[in-house]
Structure formats: C-alpha cells, structure tokens
C-alpha cells in the first residue's frame, strides 16, 4: 500500500448512516486528522496488513459489535448476534463538512486575498494544504479537475490550440470576444464600474438561460454569480443556496485589492459548505464550478470541485483583454474559442446539478456521502453501477487503479477486473507487440477521454500470481523517492512484507547475477520484437508481426528501471511459507478475477503457491517470466522522444535529455545503472542553490 489516505465506508443495519473513515496506509493504524476514535464512538481499533495480498484488514469495535473490512472502498458490515438490533452512536459532523468549516474559518475571503502570505503560512503548509490549488507545489489534486469534471475539458483545450477537444469559434463568438476586449481594455474609476460593464456584456452573450446575480456592498460573495433556473429548489436563497455555475471575482487593475484567484477559491469553499448543509449535495456531486478572475484587462478561467478536498486548477492562462485583432489576432481568436467553450460547459453543469439536487432540503441535515477512491469521472462510469471495487496503485496523483468486478470491456467478454491508467501519451503499438511476445501485460484497450487524456486498460499481474516488482525483490532495496519512481501500472506490490523479504534473500549472494541476467535477457528479447506501423485494431498477433516485418521498426521503452519491471517467480520460498500468517479472505485481492485476461496458464496461481509443503517449495525459487510496464514514452526507435521533464534523481545515460531520441542502448544502460543502485546527480545551478527551496518540489515529481 502506498502512502496516502484510504477511504472506507461504514455500513450498519438500517437506519445506520454511512460514514467516512480515514486511515493512513503508510502507518497502517492512524485515523487521520479528520477524525478520532472517540468521535466515532469506537471502543477499539485493530489493523493488520498482508502486503503479499496487497490489502489492509480492519476491525472496528463498537460496543459489542464487530465491523470488518479487508480493502479500501468496501462496506464495513455489522456482524454478531445483536447486529439486527444495533443502535448506532450519535453521528458526528460529516468529515467533509468539518473540513469545509476549517477552511472557511480562515476569515472573509477578501481579507485572506489581501494578505496571501499570511494565508499560505497558516493554511497551505507543504504537508497538509487546505486548498489543493498547486500553491505550494505539494498542494496537488489526486485527479486533475478536467478529468473529475469532463465538461470542463473543452475550456482547457480551447485555450491551447492544437489540443484534442478544442473547436473553432463561430462568428458570434469572434465578434463578442473582440468587443469584450475593446470594452475591458479601458480605464475604470472603480472595481464596481468594471464589474457592471463586464456583467452587462455577459448578459447579452449568454442570454436568458441563466440567472445572473451581482453581489451588493457588504455581501460575502463573488462579484458575479451564474445560477440556473433548472436547478432551483423551493425556499432556497437565490444567491447563497442555489448552485453556482460560474463565479467571477474582479479587480479594477492588477495589484489592486489582493489575489482574485485565492478569493474566488475561498468563496467556492464557503458555497459548497452552504450547499452541503442545505441539500446534502456531496452525497451525489463533486459540486463542480467554473471560476473566473477578471483582473484589469486580463481574464482567466479555472475549474473547482470537491475531490477529497477543494481542488482549484487553472483551465486557461491569463488571457489578454486587449484590442489585438489587427496585430495579434490569434490571441483574440483564443479568447473567442475559450468563451464559446464556457458557453457550452454551463448547460452541462446545470444539468448535473438538476439531477443531483433533491426535491426538497433533507429534514435530518446533510446526507452521508458514499465513500469512493478519488478517481476520474470516466472511471466512475465503469464502477459505480457495477458493485465494483477500486484500489489506487502506486503514488497518489499518478492515477493508476485496480478495478475488480467493473464494467465489462468491449471486445473482452467476461473481463471485469483490470488495471486502468490515465495519461496523456502512451506507446500503444509497442505495448501490444511486446505483450504478444509475452514481455508485457495484455493491453485490453486505450480510450481517449477528452482534453488529450487517455485511459489505458490492461491486465493486472499481482502477488497472488507470484508477480512482484523487480525494485522490491532486488537484494539492495530501491526506494521510489530516491530515484523518482512514477508509481506502477499493471501490477506489483508488497515491497516490505515477509514474502518479499524471503524472495529477496533467496536471490542474494551469487544468485543476484542470475536474477539480473533474466531481466537483461527479457529486455534484449523485447528489443528484438518488430513493431507494426499500425496496430490495425482487431488484427491477430501473427498478422501484427507480419506487418511489422514488412514495414520494419523495433521498440524502445524509455524508462526501463526496476520499478517498471515485474518478475514472476516459480513459487514461494520456504521461509515465506513458514512466516505467513492466516488472514481473512480479501474482498479485493490484488490480482485478476477468474475469467479475466490475467488468468492465463502462466499468470494463474500454481499449485506451489498454496499452503503446505512440496518438493517444488524446497527447490530454489526460479524466474518464470519478466514483463515491462508503463509504456508512456515508448515508441519506435528513431521516432520516439523523451518528454520535456526528466527526474534528476534517475541515472540517465549520456545522450538522454528533453526531446532527445530514445534509443535501445539507453534502455539497456539505464537498466544496468539501476541494477547497480546508481542515483542520478543532474542539477542545474539554481537547483544547487539551497536558498531556492527547490528540493521538496523536485522530490515530489
């Protein structure tokens, strides 16, 4: 299990409410800052960790009743003879609501925006920032806001020409953008005067589909708020208790009256708090919203949502509101394209709120939310209606998930358990070719999800089938933080449990060279696999190989480090068998379900992995297969290139750099350096200067 909060759902007999519980997966026994044992009325807390199976078992005692769970995102169900008559303790305030109360206790947003340094010092500490707004660098969301709220993706694409998902503006959008730039480029006597002009133009552009509110003097609200009549709830305050679709904070000129972005983010947090109290919206919605900062002749749009915490991320850069149509017309066209995308996003936000709002405010206060692992909206569609379970693999924020009992994938009947990885580029052709040659997990599908993002579905190779990351079983342990690991996709886990330690010991001494040789041979073999010029969709493996031979080309990986290499072993060492303790059967095992693509002859558990002794278990552990994962940078040698940013702690070979061609010799040299335990030492002059404070940010990349 990786460091970070894991979420469990507590479910008792009716009418017991749902309740979020949190624990730190790194320490395996701490109910986090959001709660205490006393708050939940728990008499005792017991946790244990079976890392070979990659799950955490939890036992919570409440009075005379037991609650148990084996995995994240699993119900804790009441057991025992008195379960049916169990009366839950008084429910504490919702964890999300208590968090929002802490954020809003910082004071009026306008005051916080006026002294950003004080707010950052008190509330945005590097270890526990209250707002996930990328200030500081550690305040990053586990899911980008445009993946959490797909209807915002076109806005981000519109401001970046050439990005997938963008569209060209119509004549109406072009002329409105030009006139908005002319209007906003002038001088205004006050902030109120700029707001009124901007508001007047927006009403003309967006029409009557929305109710546009202007904050009055003394109101603790953004300058402009857009709401929808479709999401109206009887008796709700028109400004404060109706969901905002768009909130605008304006400053008459740059440098006047504080930070508009921070002020808008805090207004958003206050509004979500009001919506939760009035409607219990967090039970069914992430409360997405568009935020706009109008700062003199500059305009920026951001997205906000509740993803564990308040997440606010810019969707666009600060766009010029200047009359540039004669000298830099592309800037005005970009503004028009962005405004058109906003025009298209608002009705989708309104539809979402109309579906989420109850017919009337709940009588018993805010509803208890369903606990889910933070994930992109695209993945929710695969799991929420399927009684599926989801587990985050790798480093938080890398968006690699293990799904069990999820939505069946098209073209793969019966496959409901798989790994899903979200990324912005992927070497699909190389992955498919190497998987066909048994040097990678099976690649099930690659789906575009908008905004230039991809969802990559693949089989899971896990410890239940004797698959382990090479980084975990090398005699010299390699820590991810030391060498810039990006997390794992496709399998692995169990870096420190007794089984891994026994496997590591079995390859100590002279046998270390044998393990290294097996991995080297696998990489060399993968490098020899011909890569087709096109995967051809449904073509069979043999056809792919024939096509590749006709057109030529071999693959490169680009990041062939131990973290991205999985090893399948023949059986458990005797020491591991003796040290294993019986554990409850996991509800979410770290592997593929029967009938999934991982249940092949070499991926299915062998008889040697069951309990008991056999001659095979007494024999030396052997390497049965090696597989590479994480094909983000992979491609055909001679065309694939390294990305712009490379982690400085990785021992990159000579010739590797931003935008450089990836070569097979680089893969081999990087593997050798990693096996020797080398660490990169690349450092720019400003990085070496300790006064710059860059160490923590780099380590988190």
N, C-alpha and C positions, 0 to 999 in steps of 0.2 A: 504494500500500500504506500502511496506517495504522501508527502506532507500536504496538509490542507484539510479543510473541514469536509466531513462526510455527513450526509443527511439521512436520518431515519424517520419513519412515520410511525407514530404510536397509535394503535387502534385497539379499542376495548369493546365491550358489549354496549349495545345501544342504551342510552344516548351519549356514550362517551365521545367527546370531541376529538378530532385529530389534533396532534400537537407535534411541532418540530423539535427534535432533539439534535444536539450537535456534539461531536467529539473530535478530537484532534487525532488523525490517523497516524501521525508520526509518533506521538507518545502512547497512543492506544489506550488512554484511560482518563482523559480530561474532558469534562463537559465544559465547553468553551465559555467565552466571555458573555455570551448571550443568555446563559442560564446557570443555575446551581441546582444541586440535588434537592435542597430544601424547597426551591420554587416549584419543583415538580412533585413534591411530596414523596420522594423516593426513599425507601428505607436503606437500600444498599445498591451499589453499582459494581458489577463484575464484568470484566472484559478479558478476552484472550484472543490470540492471533495465530492462525495457522497459515503461515506465509507460503507453504508449499501449495496450498489450495487457493491462496490469494483472497482470503475473505476474513472478516472480523466477526467473531461471535460475541453477542452482548446479552447479558442477563440483568434485568432491572427488577428489583423487588419493590412492590407497592403493597404495603400491608401484608396480607397472607397470600398474595397472588404473584405469579411469575409472568414476566414479559420476556420473550426471547426473540432474537433475530440473528441471522447469520450474515447478512450482507447489507450494503447501502441500498436505499430505496426499497426496503422490504417492510411489510407491516409487522409490528410487534403485537402479537395476539395474546390475550389473556388466557392462561391455562390454569387448571386446578379445579377442585370440586366446587368452589364457591364462585367460579367465574361468572356464571349467569346472573348472580345477584350482586356482582361487584358494583360498588358505588365509587366513581372516580373522585379524587380530591378536587377542590375548587380550582378551576382553570386559571392559571396566571395570565397576565397580558401576553398577547401574541409576540413571539420573538421579533418578527419584522416590525411590528408596531413599536416595540420598545427601542429597537434600533432607530427608527424614524424619530422617536421622541428625543433620543440623544443628539441626533443631527440637528433637529430644529431648536434644541436648547442652546445652540451657539449664539442665539440672538437674532435680531432682524437681519434679513439678507442684505439690505442696503448698508448696514454697519459693517458686516463681515466683508463685503466687497470693498469697503472703504479702507480696510486695513487687512489686506490679503496676507501679509507676512504673519500677523498675529493668528489669523485663522489657520494658516498652514502649520504653524508651530504647535498650536493646541490640538488640532483635529486631523491633520494629514501626516501623522508620523509615518516613517517608512515601513514600520512593521504592521500597523493597523490603521490605514487611512479610512476615514468615514465615507468619503466620496470616491468612487472609482472613476476618476476623471483624468488619469495619467499625470497628476501633479501630487507627489513626485512620480518618478518613473515606476515605482513599485505599486502605484495605485492603478493597476491594470485589471480589466474585467476578464473573467474566465471565458467569456464569449463576446466577440465584437458586437456592438449594438446593431449593426446592419444584418447580422445573422440571427440575432434574437428577435428582430422586428423586420421581416423581409420587405415590407412595403417601403422601408427607408432606403433600400439598396439603390433604386434609380436616382436618388438625390446625390449619393456619393459618386455614382457613375457619371452623372451629368456634369459634375464639376471637374472630372478627369477625362478629357476627350480620349477616345480610343478604348475606354474601359467597357467590358461587356455589360450590357444592361442599359446603356445610355441611348437616348433617342434625340432626334433633331427637333428643335422648337418650330412651332407654327408661326405664321405671320403675326398673329395677335400677341404671342409671347415676345417676339422680337421687338415690336413697337412699344409694348409695355415696359420692357427692360430698358429700352433707350430713353423713354420718357421718365422712368423712375431714376435713372442715372442723372438726367438733366435736373430733376427736381431736388434730389438729395445732395447734389454737389455744391449747392449754395450755402450761405451762412444763415444761421437761425439764432434768434435772440435768446432762446431758452430750450431746454430739453423738451418741455411741453409742446413748443411750437414745432419741433422736428417730429415728435410723435404724432401730432394731429395731422400733419401733411402726409406722413407715411401711412397712417391709418386710413385717411381719405382715399389714397390711391389703391390700397389693398382692397377696400370695399368694392371699388369699381372692378378690380381684376377678378376677385373670387366670387362676386355676385351674391345672391341671396341664399346660397346653400348653407351658410354658417352664420351663427350669431357672433358678432364681434363686440367684445367688451373693452372699454378703456378704464384703466384704474383712475380713481379720483384721489385728490390730495389726501394724504394720511392713510390710505389703504395699503395694507401689507401684501401687495400683489404686483405681478409684472405690469408693464405699461400697457400691453395689448394681449388679449386672450381670445382665442377662437374656440367656440364650442359648437356642437351640432344639435339641432332640434331632434334628430332621430334618437339620440342617447339621453333625452331629457327624462328625469324622474320627478314625479309629482312631489311637491313640497321641498325640493332641494333648492338651496341658494344658487341663483343663476351663475354667479361668478365662482363661488368657493366650493360647491359640491357637485357641479357638473364637470365631467372630464374635459380637460383642455386638450385640444388637438395641436395647437400652436401657441407658444408663449413668446412674447417679444420683450426684451429689455433694451432700452435705448439710452445712449449718452450723446449729448449735444456735439461733442468733439472728442477725439482720442485724448486720454489722460484726464478727463473730467469725471468726477463722481465715482471713481472706483472701477472695479473689474466687472464688466457686464456679464461675462460668462459665469463666473462664480455666483453672482447674484441670481442669475436665472436658474442655476442648478439648485440653489437652496430654496428658491420659490417652488421648484418642482418637488423637492422632498417634502415641503410643507403641504403641497397639494395632494400628494399621494397619501400622506398621513390623514388628511381630511377625507379622502375617498375611501380609505380603509375603514375609518370609524363610521362613516355614513352608509357605505354599501358593502363592505367586506370584499372589495374588488380583487385583492391579492389572492383570493381563493381561485380565481379563474382568469386573471390577467396579469401581465407584467407592467401594466399601466404605461404603455409607450406614449411618447410625446415628442413633437418637434420643438426645438428651442432655437430662437433667432436672436443674435446680438447685432443691433444697429448702432454702430459707433462712428458718429460723424458720417462721412461719405464711404462707409465700409459696412458690409453685411456678411454674416456667417451663419450657416445653419448647422445645428448639432442634433444628435439623437439622444434621448434619455429613456431609460427603462429600469425596472427593478429586476436585477439579475443577482440574487442573493443580497446585494446592496444596491444603492443608487449608482447606476452606470451612466456617465455622460461622455460622449465622444464626438469630436467634430466630424461632420459628414462632408464639409467643404472647407477649403481655406478661406481666409478673409478675402472677400471679393470686392473689387473696386466699384463704387457707385459714382463713376466719373463719365463724362461725355466723351468716350473713347472711340465712337463708331467711325470716325474718319481716320484715325491714326493706328489704333489697335482694336479693330472691330471684333477680333476673336474673343476679347475679354467681355464685350457686351453680349456676344452670342452665348458665351458660357453662362452669363447671368440669366439670359433668357431660357437657356436649357435647364438651368437649376430651378428657376421659378416654375417652369412647366412641370418638372418632376415633383415639386412641392404641391402643385395643383392636383397632380394625380395621386399623391400619397394621402392627402387629407381625407378624402371619402373612404379610403380603406381603413384608416384609423377610426373614423366614425362608425363604420360597420362593425369593427371589432368591439368597440365599447357598447354598441347597441345589443350585441349578442351577450356581452358579459354582465351588463347591469341587471340586477333583479328588478322585478316589477315594483317592489316597494322595499324600503330600507328594512333590514332584519331587526326583529324585536329584541333579540338577545345579544346585540353587539356584533362586532366583526366576526366573520366566518373563519373557521380554521382552514388554512390552506393545505393543499396536497403537496407533500414534500417531493421534490424532484432534483436530481442532479442537474446543475446548470448546464444547459445544452442549447444548440441552435434550434430554431423553430422547425427547421427541416427534419431534424431527428425526432422531435416530439411527434410528428405525424407518423413515424414508424413505430412508436412505442406506446403512446398514451391510450389508444383504443385496443391494445392487444394484451393487456395484463403483463407487459414486458418489464424486465428489469434492466437497468443501465448502470454501468460502473465506469468511472473515469480511469483511464490508463495513462501512466506517465505523468509528466509535470502539469499542474493546473495551468490552464490557459493554452495548452497545446491542442486541445480539442480532439482527443483520441478516446473513443468509447467502446466498451464491450457491451453488446446488446444480446440478451437472452430472451427467447420467445417473442421476438419482434415481428414486424410485418414481413410477410414472405416476399422475397425479391423476385422481380420478373425474370423469367428465364432460368430460375433456380428453384424448381418445385421442392417444397419441404425444408428449404434453408431459412430458418428463422433466428439463428444465432450467428453473430458475425461481429467483426470489428469495423467501426466507422471512423474515418479520419477526415478532418476538414482542413483544406489547404488551398493555396492559390496557384500552385502549379504541381504537376505530377507526371512522372515518366511512365505513362501507361503502357507504351509499347515494350519498354524494357521489362517492366514488372511482368507483363503477360508472357513474354518469351522466356524469362528466367523461371517463372512459375511452371511453365510447360516442361522445362528441363529439370524441375524439382529443386531449384535453387531459391525459391521464394514461396510464401503462402499463396494459395489460389486467389486471384483477383476476380471478384464477383461482378463489380460494376463500378463505373465512375460517372457521377451525375453532376452536371452544373447546377448550382443552387442560386445563381444570381450574384451580381456585383463582382464577378471574377473569381468567385469561390467554387470549389469542387468538393463533393462528398465521395470519398473512396471507400468502397465496401470490400472487405477481404475476409478470408478465414482466420480464425484465431488459433494460434499454436501456443498452448499453455502448459503449465506444470503437470496437469493431470495426465497429459500425454508424454511426459518426460521432456518437454521443451523448456529450456532456460536461456536467458541472455548470456552471451559469452562474457560480458562485463561482470556478471555475478559469479561465474564459476571459475574465472581465471585465478590461479593461486595468489596473485597480487590483486587485491580488490581495487576496483576503479570506481571512484565516486562521481556521480553525474556533475556535481558542482565544480569539480576540479577540472573537467575537460569540456564543459559546455554541452552536456547532453541535452537533446531536444525532446526527450521522452521517447516512448516506444509505441510503435503501431504494428499490430499483427501478432503480438504475443509477448511472452516473457513474464517476469515477476519473481518474487521470492528471493530477494537479494541477500537476506541475512538469516534465514531460518536454518534449522539443523540439517535439513536435506541438502541445501545448497552448500553448507559448510562441509558436509561429508563428500559431496561430489568434488568440491574444490580440493579437499585433502587427497582424494583418490587420484587426482591429476597433478599432485605435487612431485617435486624431485625430477627424476628422469622422464616421467610421463608428461610433463609440461610440454616438452618438444613434440610429443605425439599429438596433443590437442592443437597446438599451433599449426602443425603440418596438415591436419584435417581441414582447418579453416582456410589455410592458404590454398590448398587443392580445390576447395569449393569456389573460392574467388576466381582462381585461374579457369576453372571449368565454366563458371558463369560468363567470364570474359570471352570465351570461345563461342558462345551461343549466338547465332546470327539473329539480327533484329530486323523484322519486316519494315518496309517503308510505311505500311499502314496495317493496323490490326485487322481490318476487314470485318469488324463486328462479330459475326457469328461463325467465322471461318474456324475449321478444326486446327488443332496444333500442328499436324503434319503439313497442312496447307500453308500455315504460317511459316514453317521452316522452309518449304519450297520457295515461297515468295521471297523470303529473306536471302536465300542463296542466289536468286536471280538478280536482286537489287543491291545486295551487299550491305555491310554495316554491322558493327558489333557494339555492345552496350558499355556504358560507364555508369558508375553509381554516384560518385562524388562525395560520399560520406561513409566510407566503409570502415567504421570504427566498431569496437566490440559492442557498443550499445545498440547498434543496428544489425547485429548478427545473432541469430538464435541457433542453439545446438540441441539436437535430440539425442538423448542417451539411451542405452540399451535397457538399463534397469537401475533401481536404487542401490546405492552401496549398502552393505550390511550394517554399517554404523548408523545410517539414516533410518533403516528399518527398526533398529533397536531403540532409537531415540524418539521415534514418532509416538505421539500420544493420541488416544482416540478423541475425535472431535465430533460435534453434531454435523449431520449431513448438510452441506451448504445448499441454500436455496438459489444462490447464484455462483456456480462454480466457475473457475477461471479457465474455461475451455469451451469447445463447441458441443452443442447438444447432439444426441443421436440423430442421424439423418442429415446433419449439416455437412458442408463440404469438407470440414476438418476430420470427419470420421472416415478417413481412408485407411488403407492397410497399414501404412507407416505412421499415421497420426493417431490411430486408435490406441488406447492403453493396452499394453501387452500383459500376458499373464504374470510377468515378472514384477509388475507394479502392484499386485495385490498383496495382502498380508500373508505372512507365513514364510517359510524358508524353502529354497530350491537351489539346485546346483548352479543355475544361472546367477542367482543373487550372490553366491560366494565367489563367482568369477569376477575378474576386473571389469569395471564399467567401460563400455566402448561407445564411441561416437557413431551414431547410425545415420545422421543426416545433418546438414548445415543449410540454413536459409537466411537470406538477407531481407531486411525490411526497410521502410522509409525511403521510397523512391522519389522524393520531392524534386531532387535535382537531376535525376537520371535521364539519360538520353543516348543518342547515337554518338559515338566518338567522332570528333571532328565538327560537331554542331552544338552539342550541349555545353553550356557555360555555367560558371559559378555565379551565385547570386551576389547582390551588392554588398551584403554584410556577412562577414565570416567571424566566428567567435575567436578571440585572440588566444584563448587557452588551449585550442586544438593544435596539435603538432603538424601543421600543414606542410607538405613537401615544397621544395623550391619550384617555382613556376605557378603556384596556386595564388590566385588573387581575384578581386572583384571583377567579374566579366571575363575572366580568362577561360580558355577552352579546358574542359575536363578531359583528362587523359587516363587510360587504364594504368599507366605507370604511377599516376598519382594515387589511385585506389590502393595499389599494392604497397607503395611507400607509406601511406597513411596507416594502413593496417599494421605494417611492421613496426612503425614508431609507436603505435598504440599498444601493441603487444609488449614492447619493451618498457611501457609505462612512462613514456616521454610526455611532457606537457609543453604546449606552445608558449612562446615568450614574445610574440609580436606586440609591440607597444609604440604608439605614436607619442611625440614629445608631450602633448597635453595630457595624455593618459599617465605618463610617468610622474607628472606634477601632482603630488598628493593634495595640494590645495584646491584642485579642480573638483574633488569629490566624485570621481567617475567610477571608482572601484565597485561600489554596490550595484550601480546600474548595469555595468558590464556583466557582473556575475549573474544577474537575473535574466540575461538574454537567452 
